[in-house]
Amino acid sequence: MTNENVEIKPETRNHKGFFIQEAAYKLMGIDDSGWALICIDDAVCHYVDPDNLQAPNETGGSFE
């Protein structure tokens, strides 16, 4: 697991299609099906498309 700090692009949706809160997240890892697991804390986590991640304080571009 990586535990790197990431932010999400505006209007990012989780794997269920719901919009998620724009905030600072920790990237926990990317699973075999291609979804990135990001968490705010131990209780709030989301699976998102890795293309919707970006490094903190970065404008545009994706997290790689």
C-alpha positions as CSV (number, residue, x, y, z in Angstrom):
1,M,0.0,0.0,0.0
2,T,1.2,3.4,-0.9
3,N,-0.5,5.8,1.6
4,E,0.4,8.8,-0.6
5,N,-1.5,12.1,-0.2
6,V,-3.7,12.8,-3.2
7,E,-6.6,15.1,-4.2
8,I,-9.4,14.4,-6.6
9,K,-10.6,16.3,-9.6
10,P,-13.9,18.2,-9.4
11,E,-17.0,16.1,-9.9
12,T,-15.3,12.8,-9.3
13,R,-17.6,9.9,-8.8
14,N,-17.0,6.6,-6.9
15,H,-17.4,3.1,-8.3
16,K,-21.2,3.3,-7.5
17,G,-21.6,6.5,-9.5
18,F,-22.0,8.9,-6.6
19,F,-20.1,12.2,-6.4
20,I,-17.5,12.2,-3.6
21,Q,-16.4,15.1,-1.4
22,E,-13.4,17.1,-2.7
23,A,-10.8,16.8,0.0
24,A,-7.3,15.5,0.7
25,Y,-7.2,11.7,0.6
26,K,-4.6,9.0,1.1
27,L,-4.1,6.6,-1.7
28,M,-4.2,3.2,-0.2
29,G,-3.6,1.3,-3.5
30,I,-5.0,0.2,-6.8
31,D,-6.8,-3.1,-6.9
32,D,-6.6,-5.8,-9.6
33,S,-9.8,-4.5,-11.3
34,G,-8.2,-1.0,-11.7
35,W,-10.0,1.0,-9.0
36,A,-8.0,3.3,-6.7
37,L,-8.9,3.0,-3.1
38,I,-8.7,6.4,-1.4
39,C,-9.5,7.2,2.3
40,I,-10.0,10.4,4.3
41,D,-9.7,8.4,7.6
42,D,-10.3,4.9,8.8
43,A,-14.1,5.2,8.3
44,V,-14.4,7.0,5.0
45,C,-13.0,5.4,1.9
46,H,-14.0,5.3,-1.8
47,Y,-13.0,3.4,-4.9
48,V,-12.4,5.8,-7.8
49,D,-11.0,5.9,-11.3
50,P,-7.2,6.6,-10.9
51,D,-7.5,9.1,-13.7
52,N,-9.5,11.3,-11.3
53,L,-6.6,11.6,-8.9
54,Q,-4.0,14.4,-8.8
55,A,-1.1,15.3,-6.6
56,P,-1.8,17.9,-3.9
57,N,-1.8,21.5,-5.1
58,E,-1.6,20.4,-8.7
59,T,-3.9,22.0,-11.3
60,G,-4.8,19.5,-13.9
61,G,-3.1,16.3,-15.0
62,S,-3.6,13.0,-13.4
63,F,-1.7,11.3,-10.5
64,E,0.8,8.8,-11.7
